Amino acid sequence: MTDRIPVIDLAPFISGDSGARAQTAMELGWAAQTLGFAVVAGHGIDPIIGTALRDTALGFFDLPLEEKMVIRRPKNDQNRGYIPYGEETLARMAGGDSPPDYKEVFAMGPDSVPDEPYFTGPGSYPSFAPNLWPTAPENLRPRMLAYWNSMETLMRILAEALAISLSLPGDTFADILDHTHTSQLRLLHYPAVRGDAELGQLRAGAHTDVGMMTILRNDPVPGGLQIKMRDGGWVDAPAVHDSYILNIGDLLMRWSNDRLVSTPHRVALPPPDAGDISRRLSVGFFVGPRYNAMVECLPTCCNQDDPSRYSPISVHDYRTNRFAAGAGDNEPYGLAENGG
């Protein structure tokens, strides 16, 4: 436990015997039920993959604005390409409002998909909208794809452990997280604040995540991720070496009938005197199941005395509607309704 956020070592689950696997699954499940967040270590992913991507991503965000705008997100309902400052206000996803988030984003989804109706038909949009890639840095695409591949492995390990923690077969989520999954990889750049922040502005407003779960590479700089505790206070998420932050998303909370909790979180502004060291680059892998999966109560999570709290809904309908609420007007940079 660090800063009240538990650290879960996945190594026994990945390579241990049945007893060790069950114990680790229960530890992860307890964190998911009580807080909805955990630090996961012992994951087996080469840390160089994340370090290389971070360095290359900062090179992209250092480009002149006009170069980044060449691959600007085409529509607000797409998580693709470059999303400039002023186009996201995540507090709206929870029904609130604030100045726009003090950040810019580069996002991608599945990059190579079969020519089959599931991936190309009307229902596939926006889950399989085409990715947009810059001409520079030239190694951004291969490094994002390497990171994507590592996160696919990790998401399936975590999904298996969480299923076991709910007294379900380990492969419960396997079919909705196979090659049809609709996850998104977002490079979240939080520039150093130069004294121009608006009243009430944050790097990312308080919200819960729309998808199944999120796996975050957390940058250890001032002005980082904060988690809302059950007593209403906010605590900083730790940046533990060679680890990731896991948080439960809305879909998994609905599937589990609120047993696993999707907890509000935000990204704070750094202290006024933090200067250049407060520049932050987070890498978020937002796990999305196949878009036509129905989200309805899992069999071990409801009964006659504890009926389902939610009506069934498809992944597509829930996630698309929630994401659209957090997107700003897609006007030219600096002219968005909440731009600055």
MARBARO-319889 format. One record per residue (C-alpha): residue in three letters; x, z, y. Coordinates in steps of 0.05 Angstrom, whole numbers, plus 5000, padded with zeros to 4 digits. Example, Ala and Ser with C-alpha at 12.3 -4.5 7.8 and 13.67 -1.06 7.14 Angstrom:
MARBARO-319889
ALA524651564910
SER527351434979
END
This chain:
MARBARO-319889
MET500050005000
THR502649815069
ASP498749945133
ARG492850075087
ILE493149365060
PRO494849394985
VAL500648994957
ILE498948694889
ASP504648454844
LEU502047844806
ALA508047794760
PRO504748214704
PHE498547774707
ILE502547134704
SER507247324648
GLY505047994620
ASP501148194558
SER493548264557
GLY493748984580
ALA498248834639
ARG493948244659
ALA487648654657
GLN490849214698
THR493248724752
ALA486348394754
MET483049064765
GLU487949234821
LEU486548574855
GLY479048654845
TRP479149354875
ALA482549084937
ALA477448524941
GLN471649014935
THR474049544983
LEU477449145038
GLY477148405021
PHE484548335036
ALA491048424996
VAL498348235001
VAL500247854938
ALA507447864914
GLY510647654848
HIS507146984853
GLY513046564828
ILE512846054885
ASP519645844914
PRO519946134985
ILE523845525008
ILE517445125004
GLY514145545058
THR520445615101
ALA521644865101
LEU514444715121
ARG514645225177
ASP520844915208
THR517944215203
ALA511144435230
LEU514344735292
GLY517744065303
PHE511043725303
PHE507944215353
ASP514044125398
LEU512243395408
PRO509243175475
LEU501743245477
GLU500542505481
GLU504142395415
LYS500042925380
MET493542655408
VAL494741995372
ILE492342335309
ARG487042775341
ARG481342995297
PRO476142435299
LYS470042885294
ASN468643625299
ASP466043665228
GLN472743425201
ASN478643885188
ARG483543315194
GLY489243135241
TYR491043475306
ILE486243975338
PRO488544135410
TYR487644765450
GLY480444865472
GLU476944565411
GLU475945185369
THR472445835385
LEU472046205319
ALA468046785348
ARG462046305349
MET462046295274
ALA459747015275
GLY454546885329
GLY458947125386
ASP462446765442
SER469146795478
PRO474146345513
PRO477145835465
ASP482346065415
TYR489446065443
LYS492145595391
GLU492944875366
VAL492244635295
PHE494344085247
ALA489944025186
MET489543635121
GLY485243615059
PRO486143284991
ASP490942715002
SER490142254943
VAL483442194908
PRO480541734855
ASP476041154873
GLU469941494842
PRO463041644870
TYR464242394876
PHE470142264923
THR467441654960
GLY459841714959
PRO455441975016
GLY455842694993
SER463442694996
TYR463642725072
PRO467043095105
SER470343425045
PHE474342795030
ALA475142495099
PRO481842135104
ASN487942525126
LEU491542325190
TRP499142345190
PRO504042315249
THR510041855249
ALA514442455265
PRO517042895238
GLU517542415179
ASN518242985129
LEU511843345150
ARG507442985099
PRO511843105037
ARG512943835057
MET505543955067
LEU504043635000
ALA509244064965
TYR506144674997
TRP499144434977
ASN501344364905
SER504145064903
MET497645344933
GLU493444984881
THR497245364827
LEU496546024863
MET489145944878
ARG487645844804
ILE491646464785
LEU487846874837
ALA481146594816
GLU482446764744
ALA484447474761
LEU478347574806
ALA473747314752
ILE476647814702
SER475748364753
LEU468248204754
SER467848244678
LEU467347494672
PRO471347004630
GLY477946824663
ASP475946084667
THR469346224704
PHE471745854766
ALA476045334731
ASP471144764736
ILE469744844810
LEU477244894826
ASP479644304785
HIS481643644818
THR474843614852
HIS476344214897
THR475444134973
SER480744595000
GLN484044515068
LEU491144655092
ARG491744845165
LEU498044945206
LEU496145445259
HIS500645445319
TYR500046015368
PRO504545875428
ALA507846435467
VAL502946675520
ARG505346535590
GLY500646975629
ASP495046455630
ALA490446785579
GLU483246865600
LEU479347515600
GLY477047655529
GLN481347105499
LEU484747185431
ARG489246735390
ALA483346705342
GLY476847055354
ALA473747535303
HIS470647165245
THR469947145170
ASP472546545130
VAL467646025107
GLY470545835040
MET471846184974
MET478346524993
THR484346415039
ILE491746455022
LEU495846555085
ARG503246535100
ASN503747065153
ASP509046995208
PRO512447665226
VAL511847625302
PRO507948015355
GLY500747815364
GLY498747705292
LEU493147765242
GLN488748385248
ILE483648625198
LYS477349015214
MET477049655173
ARG470749995149
ASP471250515204
GLY470949955256
GLY478249985276
TRP483149415272
VAL489749435235
ASP495548935234
ALA496448545170
PRO503548645145
ALA508448065138
VAL511848255073
HIS517747835052
ASP516147295000
SER508747454997
TYR502047175019
ILE495847485049
LEU489647385007
ASN482747475037
ILE475947385006
GLY471446855038
ASP463946825049
LEU462546394987
LEU465846894940
MET462047464973
ARG455447094961
TRP457346914889
SER458947644875
ASN452747914910
ASP457048284961
ARG461448624909
LEU467448254937
VAL467448295012
SER468847775065
THR471848195120
PRO472148025195
HIS479147885221
ARG482347605284
VAL489047405313
ALA490947835373
LEU494647635435
PRO501847895437
PRO503948425488
PRO504948135558
ASP512448235554
ALA513447935485
GLY516047275511
ASP518446715467
ILE518947145405
SER511347175401
ARG510846435383
ARG507346435316
LEU506245925261
SER501546115205
VAL500045675145
GLY493045765117
PHE490545475052
PHE482945525054
VAL480345484983
GLY474145044977
PRO470644934910
ARG467544264893
TYR462544094946
ASN456444024901
ALA457244694867
MET451445164876
VAL453045854902
GLU448446334866
CYS449347034839
LEU454247104782
PRO451147414718
THR455248054721
CYS453748174795
CYS446148264795
ASN440848574751
GLN433748844755
ASP435949434797
ASP440749024840
PRO437548344851
SER440947754885
ARG441447844960
TYR442247104976
SER438446464961
PRO442345924925
ILE445945424970
SER450944874958
VAL458144944979
HIS457444335024
ASP451444595062
TYR454045295073
ARG461145115093
THR459444515137
ASN454244885178
ARG458745495189
PHE464845085208
ALA460944665258
ALA458945305295
GLY466245465309
ALA468244775335
GLY468244625409
ASP466043995444
ASN470243405424
GLU472043185494
PRO478842955519
TYR484043505522
GLY482943955581
LEU475643725591
ALA472444095534
GLU466744545555
ASN470845175541
GLY477744875554
GLY482845165600
END
